[in-house]
Amino acid sequence: MSTWLRRRIAGTDSETGSVTVFVAITVVGLLVLIGLVVDGGAKIRAAQRADAVAAEAARAAGQAVALPGVVGHQNVAVDRQGAVSAANAYLAAAGETGNVAIGPDGTSIEVTVTTSSPTAFLALIGITDLTVTGHGEATLVHRVSGERP
């Protein structure tokens, strides 16, 4: 009987279990990669949603126009208090919170939304959520009907 066959029968082969270690390391690496893809995708979706909510809140704020300026054919500006209230109302309806800033001339509104996305796989290593920030801006444009931009 050959030496190789005797080792095989006796279970003293020097490479016994080496495939098991390789498979274990590979599976852990694949799980980490899958976790990054799944949780990274969730973070991207959360960032897109935060941007969309911020943009819509800015649009809602832009609807609060200061009427004296419009009626008097002066420069159009937002009603600051009304714009902030409209943006915050939209954010509350969307279940988000954020900051509303109105430009010094009253013709631009910027909304910033900060939210978090829960993780599925990264929670296994202690990262339970990922924080994302979205931005939205609206600018009032005023022109007389028939005038070219």
Contacts in CASP RR format, 6 or more apart in sequence:
PFRMAT RR
TARGET T0000
AUTHOR 0000-0000-0000
METHOD contacts of the structure
MODEL  1
MSTWLRRRIAGTDSETGSVTVFVAITVVGLLVLIGLVVDGGAKIRAAQRA
DAVAAEAARAAGQAVALPGVVGHQNVAVDRQGAVSAANAYLAAAGETGNV
AIGPDGTSIEVTVTTSSPTAFLALIGITDLTVTGHGEATLVHRVSGERP
7 13 0 8 1.000
7 14 0 8 1.000
31 121 0 8 1.000
32 121 0 8 1.000
34 121 0 8 1.000
35 120 0 8 1.000
35 121 0 8 1.000
35 122 0 8 1.000
36 121 0 8 1.000
36 122 0 8 1.000
38 120 0 8 1.000
38 121 0 8 1.000
39 119 0 8 1.000
39 120 0 8 1.000
39 121 0 8 1.000
39 122 0 8 1.000
39 130 0 8 1.000
40 130 0 8 1.000
42 117 0 8 1.000
42 118 0 8 1.000
42 119 0 8 1.000
42 120 0 8 1.000
42 130 0 8 1.000
43 117 0 8 1.000
43 130 0 8 1.000
43 132 0 8 1.000
45 117 0 8 1.000
46 115 0 8 1.000
46 116 0 8 1.000
46 117 0 8 1.000
46 130 0 8 1.000
46 132 0 8 1.000
47 132 0 8 1.000
47 133 0 8 1.000
47 134 0 8 1.000
49 115 0 8 1.000
50 96 0 8 1.000
50 113 0 8 1.000
50 114 0 8 1.000
50 115 0 8 1.000
50 132 0 8 1.000
50 133 0 8 1.000
50 134 0 8 1.000
51 113 0 8 1.000
51 134 0 8 1.000
51 135 0 8 1.000
51 136 0 8 1.000
53 90 0 8 1.000
53 91 0 8 1.000
53 94 0 8 1.000
53 96 0 8 1.000
53 113 0 8 1.000
53 134 0 8 1.000
54 98 0 8 1.000
54 111 0 8 1.000
54 112 0 8 1.000
54 113 0 8 1.000
54 134 0 8 1.000
54 135 0 8 1.000
54 136 0 8 1.000
55 111 0 8 1.000
55 136 0 8 1.000
55 137 0 8 1.000
55 138 0 8 1.000
56 90 0 8 1.000
56 94 0 8 1.000
57 87 0 8 1.000
57 88 0 8 1.000
57 90 0 8 1.000
57 91 0 8 1.000
57 94 0 8 1.000
57 98 0 8 1.000
57 100 0 8 1.000
57 111 0 8 1.000
57 113 0 8 1.000
57 136 0 8 1.000
58 87 0 8 1.000
58 109 0 8 1.000
58 110 0 8 1.000
58 111 0 8 1.000
58 136 0 8 1.000
58 137 0 8 1.000
58 138 0 8 1.000
59 138 0 8 1.000
60 86 0 8 1.000
60 87 0 8 1.000
60 89 0 8 1.000
60 90 0 8 1.000
61 78 0 8 1.000
61 82 0 8 1.000
61 83 0 8 1.000
61 84 0 8 1.000
61 86 0 8 1.000
61 87 0 8 1.000
61 90 0 8 1.000
61 100 0 8 1.000
61 102 0 8 1.000
61 109 0 8 1.000
61 111 0 8 1.000
61 138 0 8 1.000
62 78 0 8 1.000
62 83 0 8 1.000
62 86 0 8 1.000
62 109 0 8 1.000
62 138 0 8 1.000
62 140 0 8 1.000
63 86 0 8 1.000
64 78 0 8 1.000
64 79 0 8 1.000
64 82 0 8 1.000
64 83 0 8 1.000
64 85 0 8 1.000
64 86 0 8 1.000
65 76 0 8 1.000
65 77 0 8 1.000
65 78 0 8 1.000
65 79 0 8 1.000
65 140 0 8 1.000
66 76 0 8 1.000
66 77 0 8 1.000
66 78 0 8 1.000
66 79 0 8 1.000
67 79 0 8 1.000
68 74 0 8 1.000
69 75 0 8 1.000
69 76 0 8 1.000
69 77 0 8 1.000
70 76 0 8 1.000
75 105 0 8 1.000
75 107 0 8 1.000
75 142 0 8 1.000
76 107 0 8 1.000
76 140 0 8 1.000
76 142 0 8 1.000
77 105 0 8 1.000
77 106 0 8 1.000
77 107 0 8 1.000
77 140 0 8 1.000
78 102 0 8 1.000
78 106 0 8 1.000
78 107 0 8 1.000
78 109 0 8 1.000
78 140 0 8 1.000
80 102 0 8 1.000
80 106 0 8 1.000
83 100 0 8 1.000
83 102 0 8 1.000
83 109 0 8 1.000
84 100 0 8 1.000
84 102 0 8 1.000
87 100 0 8 1.000
87 109 0 8 1.000
87 111 0 8 1.000
88 98 0 8 1.000
88 100 0 8 1.000
91 97 0 8 1.000
91 98 0 8 1.000
91 111 0 8 1.000
91 113 0 8 1.000
96 113 0 8 1.000
96 115 0 8 1.000
97 113 0 8 1.000
97 114 0 8 1.000
98 111 0 8 1.000
98 112 0 8 1.000
98 113 0 8 1.000
98 114 0 8 1.000
99 111 0 8 1.000
99 112 0 8 1.000
100 109 0 8 1.000
100 110 0 8 1.000
100 111 0 8 1.000
101 109 0 8 1.000
101 110 0 8 1.000
101 111 0 8 1.000
101 112 0 8 1.000
102 108 0 8 1.000
102 109 0 8 1.000
102 110 0 8 1.000
103 109 0 8 1.000
103 110 0 8 1.000
106 140 0 8 1.000
107 139 0 8 1.000
107 140 0 8 1.000
108 137 0 8 1.000
108 138 0 8 1.000
108 139 0 8 1.000
108 140 0 8 1.000
109 137 0 8 1.000
109 138 0 8 1.000
109 139 0 8 1.000
110 135 0 8 1.000
110 136 0 8 1.000
110 137 0 8 1.000
111 135 0 8 1.000
111 136 0 8 1.000
111 137 0 8 1.000
112 133 0 8 1.000
112 134 0 8 1.000
112 135 0 8 1.000
112 136 0 8 1.000
113 133 0 8 1.000
113 134 0 8 1.000
113 135 0 8 1.000
114 131 0 8 1.000
114 132 0 8 1.000
114 133 0 8 1.000
114 134 0 8 1.000
115 131 0 8 1.000
115 132 0 8 1.000
116 129 0 8 1.000
116 130 0 8 1.000
116 131 0 8 1.000
116 132 0 8 1.000
117 129 0 8 1.000
117 130 0 8 1.000
117 132 0 8 1.000
118 128 0 8 1.000
118 129 0 8 1.000
119 127 0 8 1.000
119 128 0 8 1.000
119 129 0 8 1.000
119 130 0 8 1.000
122 128 0 8 1.000
122 130 0 8 1.000
143 149 0 8 1.000
END
